[in-house]
Amino acid sequence: MLLDQIKTSITTALKSGESRRVDTLRFLVAAVQNVAIAKYGAKGVEGLTDADVLDVIKKQAKTHKESIDAFTQAGRTELAAKEAEELAILEAYLPKPLTDEEIKILLAPVLVSGKKDFGKLMGKAMAAVKGQADGGVVSAILKQMLSPS
């Protein structure tokens, strides 16, 4: 299970003295445990699936990306660099994102449905990519595919 892999990584990082990795992964485990309690109650971590853990990692990665943008705009490069390091640690546990071409292949059947409502198409598109691509990227590609060239 992914959570066990993360906990093993914490132990390895502790032994090798990688304090940034330890802190980042501990924060991740705490967030996962909070989600487990909120979602499964008394069952807690026992009820977690890898999909639940991946959702937490994606949310934290998104937060780090937003922080990097904010710190860069504010001229705080040292804080942006710290956030970038933590983001890289988290991204190691995420599946490889799809390329634009792979996304277009997955979206082709969605467009065949003939629906014109972008919201419904976007819902089907996100279901088709199954969380392997950022919603903003999927939206941009879908708009591009919909526009007459």
Buried (B, 14 or more C-beta within 10 A) or exposed (E): EBBEEBBEBBEEBBEEEBEEBBBBBBEBBEBBBEBBBEBBEEEEBEEBEEEBBBBBBBEBBBBBBEBBEEBBEEEBEEBBEBBBEBBBBBBEBEEEBBEEEEBBEBBEEBBEEEEEEEEEBBEBBBEBBEBBBBEEBBBEBBEEBEEEE
